[in-house]
Amino acid sequence: MTPDEVSSFAQSVQGTLTRHWPGPVTAPEADLLKLWQSAAEQGWLELGAAGALAAAVAAVRELGRVACPLPVMDAFVATRLLAHDENLIDGIGRGEVRVVACVGDGSEPQVRHLDAGRQATHLLTFPAAGGTAVLRPVTQTEETAGLAVPAWSTVTPGEPALTMEIAADTADEAVVLLRLQLAVRALAAAEHAHQMAVEHATQRRQFGKIIGSFGAVQQRTATCQIDVGAGNLLVADAVQALEHNLPDRLLSAEIAIEHARTAAPRVQLGAHHTLAAIGYFEEHDAPWLFRRVHGDLARLRNLPRACGDVADTLVEGTGSLPKGELGETGEAFRTEVRAFFDMYAEKLGRIEMGEDAELVRAVADRGWLGLTWPEEAGGRSAPLSEQVVLNEEAAYRRAPVIKALGAVSLLGDSVLRHGTPQQKERFLPLVRNGQLTFCLGYSEPEAGSDLASLRTRAVRDGEDWVINGQKLWTSGGHEADWVWLAVRTDPDATPRHAGITMFLVPMNTPGITVQQHRALSGEISCTVFYDDVRVPDDLRVGEVNAGWKVITDSLASERVAMGNIAAVLHRQLDDLLALARQGSGAAAGPRGSHARALVTELAVGVQATRVLVAAGLQAAGQSSSERLAAPMAGVLAGELAERFGEAVLDILGPDAALSASAPGALGGGAFEYGLRLSIMYVVGGGTNDIQRGMIARGLGLPR
């Protein structure tokens, strides 16, 4: 089915639910059997025979939003496993054979904790590792009161009505699909609660203010949105991989499941905190969604995979995370980029090294610096996917060309958009050739994340401007040739950002004084003093007092570029897996160990960051809500970098805390350096607290 067809199908599901299960509060009284029959009439139970997994997942999502446990995926799995019996498949499609599925060997006298057991006519049991699948009629059910509403059932099956031998890989995929149903349903339930909390936060007043203006509410709301956004993207990736039968489809699905397993309860809890007492009582939807989230996730334990969890798959295998797909053009270019870097392998992989002039020249000679620019600017109008691939591969391979690539996105793109013809002629060739070294003159003592508060002044004096002020945390300022400088040209402008102008200033201009500081990462950052610095007007980029537009364009590129941390962390994960696999995985411990749980956490986090980065890039230029993916990726990436560094020390021990120059340093010192560098990722380009505030306001919460 096409995306539009899946969307139309989801709307149809919504319409059916409106008639039979209109909302979560309906859960205690709604007629699940009547809904099951209506679902059959609407074709929901024939999706397995049609191979329409995306539609089945869309139905599961809609069911989760109303806290309904109709076992759509059980029917999907049953029709796949028992496809040889056309009469049976026809009966499932018509709703006459109502199947619930579980893992087992078919000899169980009773099966507990089943959804919809009272409405089911048959129980399908199959071994997780493959073997004999057994279909038995349900002879007796006993509802077991507890967290789940409608209540779970203990089912007593009769004699086998049908048996079928299934291969191990077929059984494994069936288990994954049943697990995916629970995860998608739980995530959808939590998302609905989150959406209600967001709406509540824009309306509820306390202490004379809309509660969504409180910082704590904004931070919590943004965190929940990141969890929901990443979860939905991971599910979409898993569905696509399963439908296209990709080799890593089951790992993709398990990553989505694991993310939902940990994220959905956080989101649900966050929603309850925002809703407060209003969401605590059963007249509200939230308590019923709470039951659905926790009940569904608890049942994941009853559906174990024979091959283990995410960490087991990675540690005991030879592969890595599922690869991202940037279209045929992007992936073809990836092959070219990898082959190119292979030719310079001896220059790659080292930690804390500067640019390599020879490699930068080689990249420039291929026309890869500014490749997305139009031909008249020296580019080749390449799609954005190629720029993304180049940055990803350079970051992953630790290629010493990162500053040259950064000059393209942070400076060259801004000159291309806002510069004069003379400026483009002067500066773009330097960027294309990797010859423009620059630093960012943004932050000040009283203007860090709040860049609109900057005070460095520029006063017009004939054809020049005279600049006075101070900038902080100017990374690389001691070796840069130019500074991309934000100054205030109208101190009385309202709002504050209206009086800012951008300049590109030579760092050897008289009046500029540089004071060096060493950061935790070892990087040199500078305090730069500007004392009566005279700059000609032809170095002003953009209109006077219109620099905020130039800045925000540049910051957008910067935040997307910071998404390259996903590629850096992907490399660290692969380094960790290589070490964990040594000695039959001794470093990661046995299945179920604390170390393997950490590996799973890191792998899921890296993949979640990757899908958000990809979504942020694809959403460039679209609506504000879609553009939230970029700051969401930045927040998640930064905090994952911190967590990654801590977790690796926990897994590998003190040798992971040694630097590259020390004997016995694991990962070539990358783990130790990554931990020290991680703090930069949560403060650079605007702290994560500020980024969360942006996300919250993008969702409609007030300032």
N, C-alpha and C positions, 0 to 999 in steps of 0.2 A: 504494500500500500504506500502511496505517496504521502508526504507530510500533510498535505491538505486533506487527503482522505482520512488520515488518522485523526486530524483535528475535528473533522466533521463527525467521525465516529464517536469521539469523546463527548461532543455536544449531544449526540443522540443518547449516550449513556447518562449524561446529566439529566436529560428530559425524562428518561425512564425512572431514575432515582427520585426525581421530584414527585412522581406519582406514588412510588412505593416505599421510599426511604428518604424523605426530604431533608433530613439533617441528623447530626450526631445525637441530639436529644431523643430521636426516634428509636435508638438502639434497644431499649428495654421492651418496647411494644411492637415494633415493626414485624411484618410477616415475611420472614426470609424465604419461605417456600413459594409464596406468591411472586416475590422478586425473582427467584430462581426460574420459575416458569416464564415470566416475562422476559428474562434474559435469554432463554431458549428461543422465544419468539423473535427476538431482535437479532439473533445470530451470534451472541457472545460466546456460546459454547462450541461453535464450529471454527473458531479461530485457529485452533491447533491443527486441524485438518488442512486449513488454508495456509499454514505457516505464517500467520499474521501476528508475529510477536509484538511488534510496536503497538498494534491495536489492543492486544491483550494487556500490555503494561499500562496503556492509557486508561483502560477500564479499571484496572487495579488501583490506579492513582485516584480516579474519581470515587471509587469505593472507600478508599482510605480517608478522603476528605469528609465523608459522612459517617465514618466509623462503622462501616459495614463489612463483615467477613465472608461475603459470598465467594466461594472458592473457584474463581474463574480460571486461575492457573492450574488447579488440580485437573479440571476438565481438559485444559490445553495439554498437560503432560500425559493424561490418560489416552487421549486420542493419538498422541505421538507413539507411546509405548505399545498400544494395542491396535495399531493401524491395520493389521491384517484382518481384523474382524469387522467387516463393513456394517453388519447389522448392529453391532455394539456401538460403533462410532455414530451411526445414525440415531441410535437411542440416546446417546449422550447429547448430541446436537439438539434433539427434540425435548430434552429435559426429562425424559422418562427414566433414564439411568443417570442418577445423580451421584457422582463419584467424589469421594475425598481420598487423598493420597498421603502416604507416609512411608518412611524408611523402615524396613524390617525384612525378616526371612519368610513371612507368610504363615508362620506357625503360632503367632501370638494369640492366646485365648482372648485377650482384651487389648485395646489400644486407647491410651489416655490422651487428654489435652488436644482434642480435635475440634476445630471450628466447624460449625454447620453439621455436626454429626446427627442431630435429631432429624434434619431434613434429608440426609443422604440415604440412598438406597444401597450403595455399594462402597466397599473399602478396597482400595488398591494399595498393595504393599510390594515393595521391591527392595533388594539389597543395594546399599550404596556402592558396593564394589562390583555390581553386576551379578547376574544369576537368574533365578526364577522370579518373575513378577507374578503375583497372585491376585486375582479379583474375586472377592467374596461378598455375598449379600450381607447387609447389616440386619442382624436379628434382634438386637436389643441396644438401647442407648440409655445412658444415665447422665443427666446434666450435673456438672460439678460447679457449684457456685464459687466465685472468686473474682479476681481482677477483671477478667474478660466479660464483656457484655455485648451481645448474647453470650451465655455461658458456654464454656467448653463442654465437651461430652466425652464420656468413656464409652467406647463402642465394643460390642461383642459381635464378631463376624461369624457367619455360618461356614458351610463347606465350600471349597473352591468352585467357582463357576467357570473360571478360565485361568489358564497359566500360559506364560510366555517367557522364553529365554531372552534375556537382554544382555548385550555386551557391556563391559565395564565403562567405556566412554559414553555410551548411551545412558546408562544409569547415572553417571556423574553429572551429565548435563541436565537430566531430569531433577536431580537433587538441587542443582544450582537454580533452576527455574522456580522451584518451590521456595527456596530461600529468598530469591529475588522478589517473589510475591509479598512475602512478609516484610521485607525491607522497604519496598516501594510503598506499601500500604502504610507502614509506620511513618515514613518520611512525609507522605502526603498528609497524614493526620496532623503531624507536628507543624507542617507548613500552614495548614488551615488555622491552627491555633495562633501561629505567629502572625498571620495576616490580620486576624481579629485583634491581636495585641497592638499591631501598628495602627489600625484604625482607632482603637481605644486611646492610644497615646496622642492622637491628633485632636481628640475631643474632650477628654477628661481633664478637669481643672482641679488643682489642689494648691493650696497656699497662694491663691490668686493667679496661678499660671497654668498653661497647658502642660501636662506632665511630660509630653514629648520634648519639651525644651530643657528638661533636666539632663545634665551630662550623663548620669548613671543610666537613665532610660535609653539615651541615644547610643551609648556604648554597647549596652546589652542588645538592643535592637539590631545594630549593625553586625554584631557577632552572630546573631541568629540568622541574619540574611546571608552572611558568608557561608554558614553551614548548609542552608537550604539551597543557595545557588550552586555551590560545588556539588552537592548531592544530586541535584537534578541533572547537571551536566555529566556526572559520572554514570548515572543511569542511562542517559541518552547514548553515551559512548558504548556502554555494555550492550544495549539493545542493537545498535548498529553492528557491533562486532558479532553478536549472535546471529543476526539475520544474514550477515554476509559470510558466516562460517569461517571467520578469521582464526588463525592458529591460537591467538591469545585471548579468545572470546571468554573462556571461563574465568581466567584471571581478571579480565576487565569487569566481569559481573561480580566476582568476589570482592574486588576493591570497592565497587559501588555498595555492595551489601555491608561490608565492614564499616564504610563511612557512615551509612545510615544507622548501623547498630550503635555507634557512639554519638552521632550528631543528633539524631531524632530526640532522644531524651533531653539533651541540652537545650534544643530549640523549644520543646514542650515546657520545660522548666522555666526558660526565659520568658515564654508567653505568660505563664501563670504569675511570675513575678510582676510583670507589667499590668496584667489584668487585676492583680491583687484579689481582694475579697469578692469582687464581681464575678470572677472566673472560678470561684471555689465551690459554688453551689450548683446543684444539678439542674436548675432551670437554664443554666448556660451550657453551651456546647463543649466548653473546655474540659470538664470532668470526663465526658464520654470519649473525647479525643485522647485524653491522658490514659484512659483504660486501654484504648486501642493500641497506642504507641507501645506501652510496656507489655501488654499481652502478646502482641505480635512478635516483638523482639525476644521475649522469653522463649517462644517456640522454636527459635533458630537452633537451640540446643538439641532439639529432637530431630534435626535434619543435618547430621554431620556428614561431611564429605570424606570419602576414603583416603583421598590424597592430602587431606589436611587443609589448613587455612592459608592465608596469603603468604605468610612467612615460610610455611612449609613448602609451598610451591616454589618460592624463590630460592630458598636456601638449598633445597634438595634438587633443584633443577640447574639449568645452565643459562637461562635467559634473564631478561630484565623486565622492566615495566612494559605494558602494552605501548606500542609506538603511537605517537600522534600522527594524524593525517592532515596535511595541508594541501590536499588536492594533487592532481596529477602533475601539474607544473611545479608546485613546491617540492614534491617528493623527488621528481626528476632532478631538480636543482640540488637537493640534498646529496644525491649520489655524486654529483659533480664536485660539491664542496668537500665531501669526505675524501674523495680521491685526491683533491688538491692538498688537503692537510696531511694526507698520508705521505706526500712527497717531502714534507717538512717535519716529519715525525720527531726528529732530534731536537727541534725547537719547542716542542709542545710538552705540556704536562707539569711544568715546574711551578712552584708556589712563590708568590710574592715577587714576581719578576716584572720589569718594565717592558715597554714595547720593543720588539725586535725590528730594526729598521729594514732588514732584508725582507722579512715576511710581510711587513706593511707595504713595501714597494711591490711585492708580488701580488698581493691582494688588489692594490690600486691598479696595477698593470692589467688585471683581468676586468677592470671596470666595475668592481663590486662595491666601491665606496660611492654611494649615491646612485645605486643601480635603479632605484624606483623613481628617480627624478626624470623629468621630460628630456627628450633628446636635445632641445635647445639649451638646457642647463648642463649638458654633458652626461646625462644618464641614458637609460634605455627603456624608460617607462615600464620597468618590470613590475609584476604584481607584488603586493605587500608580503605575500607568502614567501617570496624569495628572500626578502630582507629578514624576515623572521627566522627562516632556516639558517641563514648565514650567522646571525647573532647566536642562535641556539647552538650550532655546531662549534663556533668559536669558544663559547663559554664552556661547553661540555669538554672540549679537547684541551682547554686551558691554553688557548692560542694567544700569544702576546701581541694582539692587535685590538684589544678591547677599547683603548682610548681613541684609536682612529675610527672605529665603528661608532663610538659615542659621539664623536665630533659630527658625524652625519646626522644623527637623530636629534642631538641637543642643540647644535648650532647651525649646521648646514640647512636643515629643514626650515628653521626660523628665518634665515636670510633668504631662502628661496621664496617663502610666503610673504615676507614683509620688507625685504631689502629693496633698495633702488637698483636700477640697471647697472650703475657703476659698482655698487657693493657686490652684486652677484658676479660681475666680471672679475672683481678683485679676489673675493673670498672663496667662491665655490670651487675654483680650480685647486686651491690649497687644500680644501677638505677632500676633494676627489683624489688627490695625490697623497693623502695622509700626512700632510706637511703643516697643518694648522694645530698647534698645541694651545689649549686654552683652559681656563678655569672659570668657575661660576661665582660671580659676585652678587650673591643674594642675601644670605643671612647676616644679621647685625645683632649687637647686644640686646636690643629690644624688639627684634623682628626675626624670629626663627621660623617656626611653622606659620606664624601670623605675618606672612610676607607683606601684606598690605600696610603694615605699620612701619615700614622702613623709613629711615630719616636721612640717609646720605643725600645731600642736596646737590643739585646742578643748577647753576644760575647762568642765564644767557649773557654773554659779553661780546657783542658784535657777531662775528661769524664763528665764535667759539662758545664753549660752555666751561664754566669753572666748577670743579667738583670738590666737595669737602665731606668727609665722613669716615666711617670705619666699617669694615666687613669682617665677619668671623667665619671659621670653619670652611675656608676656601681651599678645598683639596687640590694639591698640586700647584698652588699659587707660586711656589718657589722656583718652578721650572717651566711655567707656562709663558708663551709669547703674548697671549691676549687674554683679557678678562671680559666675559659676557656680563655686563654690569647693569644692575637695576638701580635707578636713582629717583629721587623725588624732585619734580620740576614745578609742582604747584602745591605748596604746603597747605593751602586753604581749600583744596578740592574736596567735594562731597559727592559720593562716598570716598573713603580713603584711597582706594585703588585707582581713582580717576586721575590722580596727579602724578603718575609714574611714567618714566620714559626709559628706553633701553639704549645702551651704547655698547660698541665693541671697541675696547680701549687697549692699546699696546701696554704691556706690563713694564716696559722700560721708560714710560712717560715720566718726566720729572714730577716729583711730589708724591710718588707711590713708594711706600715703605712696606716691606714684607717681614713678618715675624713668624718663624716656624714653630710648630708644635707636633709632637709625635702622638698619634692616636693609639688606642688599645690594639688595633689591628697592625700597627707598625707603619701605617700610612702617614705621610707628612701632610698636615693641614695647616693653614696659615691664618693669622690675623693680618689684614691688609689695611693700611692707613692711607687715606687720600687727603692730601693737604694742598689746596689750591692747584689741583691737577687740571691743566688746560687741555681740552679735547675739541677738535674741530667738529662742526655740525655734520660734516659728511660721514662721521662715524656713528651718527644716531641711526638706529634701525627701527623703522616704524614712525608713526606720527608722534609729535610732542603730546605728552599726557595720555597717550594711548598704549603705553607699554604693557598694561595688564593683559591685553589681548595677546601680545607677543609672548609674555611670560607664561600664560596659561597654555598656549600652544606648545611651548617648550617643555613645560612641566608635564603635559600629557605624554609627550615623547619620553621624558625622563622616567615617568612611572611605568610606562610600558617597557622601557629598556631595563628597568629594575626587575621586571618579570624574568629576566635572564637568570635570576637566582634559582628559578625552577630547574634550569639546565645545570647549574652548578651543583645543586642538591641532588639531581639525578645522577651526576657523575660520582658524588660522594656516596650515594646509595649503592651504586655499582661497585665502588671500591670496597664498601663495607661487605657486600655480598661475596666478593671475591675472597676476602679474609675469612668470612664466616664459613665458606665452603671448604676451607683448608682443614685437613684432619677430620674429614667426614662431618663437617659442620660443628665441631666441638666448641668453637667460639660462641655460636648462637645457642648452644645447649640442645636438649632434646625437644620433641614436640610438647607444646604446652608450657614451655619454660618462660620465665620472665623476659629473657633476652629475645626470644622469638616474638613475644607480644610487642616488644619495642620495635623490632624489625617491621612487623605488620603496621604499627602506628606510623612509622616513618614512610614506608612505601605508600600507604594510603594518602598521607599528607602531601608527598611529592606529586602524586598523580592528581590530587585535587587542585594543587597549585597550577599544574600544567594545563588542566582543562579551563581554569579560570583565566590564565594568561591568554590562551587561544581564543576564548570568548571575548576577552577585552580587546584583542586585536581585530577580531572580526566585527566588533561593534563600533569601531572608530567611525565617527560621523553620524551615528544613529541617535536614537532618543536617549534622554538622560538616564532613564532606568536601565537601558541596555549598556550604557557606558559605565555603570557601576561595577562591571566585572573587572575593570582595570584596577581601581583602588582596592577592591576585594582581594584581587590577586596579590597586590602589594602587601596588604595586612597579613594575609595567610602566609606568604612567602617569608616575610621577616620573622614572624613568630615561629614558623617551622624551622628556620635556620637556627634560632636559639635552642629550640627543643632538640634539633638534630645533634648539635654539638654536645649537649648534656647526655643524650641517650647513647651516643657512641662511646663516651667515656664509661658509661654504665655497662655496655656490652663488651668492650674490648679492654677496659682497664687502663692503667697508667701509661702504657706505651702509646695510646692514642692521644696523649697529652704532650707528646714530644714534638719539637719543631723539626723542620726538614733537615737541619744541620746535625741533629742528634743521632747517634747510632741506635738502631732498633725502632726508629719512629715509624709507626704504622700509617699507611696511606701516604707515604712520602711527606708527612707533616700537614697534609691537607685537612685532617680532622681538627688538629689544634688551631691551625690558622682560621678554619671556618668558624670555630667557636668564637675566637676573638673578633672576627669580622662581623659576626651576626648582629652585634649591637647596632652597627651602622645601618642595617637593613630596616630596623624599626624606628630610626630617627631621620635617616636621609630622605630628602624630598618631601618632608612633612611627617611628623611623628604618626605612629599608628593611631594614637588617640584622635588626632586631627582627621586622619583618613576615615576613621569610624564615624566621626561627626559628619563628614561629607556624605558618607553612605546613608546615614540616618536622614539627612535632609533630602537626599535623593529619593527616599521613600515617602517624603511628605511631612516629616517631623519638623516642627518650627525651630528657629534659632533660639 
